[in-house]
Amino acid sequence: MSRFPKSGPGQRGERQMELEEIRALRRALHQCPEPPGEEVRTKALLMDVLRARTGLELHPCGEGFYAARREPGGTRPPVALRADYDALALPDGGAAHLCGHDGHAAALCGAALSLQGETLGRDVFFLFQP
């Protein structure tokens, strides 16, 4: 059972591509801040990335959602990782990512990508909350 992602020569290039994807996702999230309670595009973008790049189960949950990475036969307790994806409301009625939540959400997607194909012996849940 692997405790940490492998980093052999063939995977370095793959990991670099994942890193570039996550950077691009963070930039995309930064470009579409939505007022609190109205994070429709943000939620859709995050779910689209996870749907396209992972085999995770995606579950809408209230205003947010969670992604489940189930490992059949896992004997270790499950873990949950969480990130906010909301932006801050501005006095003019707009919104801006001034708090880093765009980076937090992108990093959580990156964690989900990096765990693909790994054997952890447990379920992992990725919680995305506005």
CORMO-V67631 format. One record per backbone hydrogen bond with DSSP energy under -1.0 kcal/mol. NH is the residue of the N-H (numbers start at 1). CO is the residue of the C=O. E is the energy in kcal/mol with one decimal. If there is no record, write none. Layout:
# CORMO-V67631
nh=NH co=CO e=E
nh=NH co=CO e=E
This chain:
# CORMO-V67631
nh=12 co=8 e=-1.3
nh=15 co=11 e=-3.2
nh=16 co=12 e=-2.3
nh=17 co=13 e=-2.0
nh=18 co=14 e=-2.2
nh=19 co=15 e=-2.5
nh=20 co=16 e=-2.3
nh=21 co=17 e=-2.3
nh=22 co=18 e=-2.4
nh=23 co=19 e=-2.3
nh=24 co=20 e=-2.4
nh=25 co=21 e=-2.4
nh=26 co=22 e=-2.5
nh=27 co=23 e=-2.2
nh=28 co=24 e=-2.5
nh=29 co=25 e=-2.9
nh=30 co=26 e=-2.3
nh=31 co=27 e=-1.5
nh=32 co=29 e=-1.1
nh=38 co=35 e=-2.3
nh=40 co=38 e=-1.8
nh=43 co=39 e=-2.0
nh=44 co=40 e=-2.3
nh=45 co=41 e=-2.7
nh=46 co=42 e=-2.3
nh=47 co=43 e=-2.5
nh=48 co=44 e=-2.7
nh=49 co=45 e=-2.2
nh=50 co=46 e=-2.2
nh=51 co=47 e=-2.7
nh=52 co=48 e=-2.3
nh=53 co=49 e=-2.3
nh=54 co=50 e=-1.6
nh=57 co=68 e=-2.3
nh=59 co=66 e=-2.9
nh=61 co=64 e=-2.4
nh=64 co=61 e=-1.7
nh=65 co=128 e=-2.2
nh=66 co=59 e=-2.4
nh=67 co=126 e=-2.4
nh=68 co=57 e=-2.6
nh=69 co=124 e=-3.2
nh=74 co=71 e=-2.2
nh=76 co=121 e=-3.1
nh=79 co=123 e=-1.9
nh=81 co=125 e=-2.9
nh=83 co=127 e=-2.4
nh=85 co=129 e=-1.8
nh=88 co=96 e=-2.8
nh=90 co=94 e=-2.7
nh=93 co=90 e=-2.2
nh=96 co=88 e=-2.0
nh=98 co=96 e=-1.5
nh=104 co=100 e=-2.1
nh=105 co=101 e=-2.5
nh=106 co=102 e=-1.9
nh=107 co=103 e=-2.5
nh=108 co=104 e=-2.1
nh=109 co=105 e=-1.9
nh=110 co=106 e=-2.2
nh=111 co=107 e=-2.2
nh=112 co=108 e=-2.0
nh=113 co=109 e=-2.5
nh=114 co=110 e=-2.6
nh=115 co=111 e=-1.3
nh=116 co=113 e=-1.3
nh=118 co=115 e=-2.0
nh=124 co=69 e=-2.4
nh=125 co=79 e=-2.6
nh=126 co=67 e=-3.0
nh=127 co=81 e=-3.5
nh=128 co=65 e=-2.8
nh=129 co=83 e=-2.5
